[in-house]
Amino acid sequence: MVEAGQKYSSNTHISNPKTIVSMS
């Protein structure tokens, strides 16, 4: 999940970790 989160944050919202968790 960390890898996916990092990829998402780098591609979408870097300052929005909550969004990554919701998208995951």
Beta strands, then each sheet from edge to edge (+ up, - down):
end
